[in-house]
Amino acid sequence: MNYADYGYYSAHYSVIEKEETFERLAFLASRRLDILTGQRAQRASGYKLEALRDCVCNMAEYLYAAESTAQGTGITSVSNEGYSESYQAVTPEQVEENLRSLAFQWLSGTGLMGAM
């Protein structure tokens, strides 16, 4: 079950332009949320479902950025003169931890990540 569709995403977010890209990443994010919530996400409704939708959208954007840079999203330095950015390589473990952190951030107070 995907907790967010492209219609919802495109109405509220704008980083991922292609519907098929969003749908693929939203599927991965939704499956990760099922694991992180111990399947409680599948029974969500009301404000909890809204929180899940926003969480999936943000997780999909994170995954998109990680794929797009092929190195990760951690900017370690920026130069103003010739404009340059340096990225820190992100390990699979760091990606997982960042996804878990996003889930806690967006689902805080819903009880989906554990006891309230």
LINBELSUL-V381792 format. One line per field, one symbol per residue. phi: phi as a letter, one per 30 degrees, with the letter a starting at -180 (. if undefined). psi: psi as a letter, one per 30 degrees, with the letter a starting at -180 (. if undefined). burial: I if it has 9 or more other C-alpha atoms within 8 Angstrom, else O. Layout:
BEGIN
phi = ???
psi = ???
burial = ???
END
This chain:
BEGIN
phi = .ddbcdddeddbbbdcdcddddeddddddddddeddciidddcdbiddddddeddddddddddddddddhbkcddcabcddchbbccddcdedddeddddddddddceicidckdd
psi = kkfkleeeeffflgejfkeeeeeeeeeeeeeeeeefghgfefgklbfeeeeeeeeeeeeeeeeeeeeefgfagjkflkkedgjlkkkkkkleeeeeeeeeeeeeefgkffffgak.
burial = OOIIIIOOIOOOOOOIOOOOIIIOIIIIIIIOIIOIIOIIIOOOOOOIIIIIIIIIIIIIIIIIIIIOOOIIIOIOOIOOOOOOIOIIOIOOOOIOOOIIOIIIOIIIOIIIIOOO
END
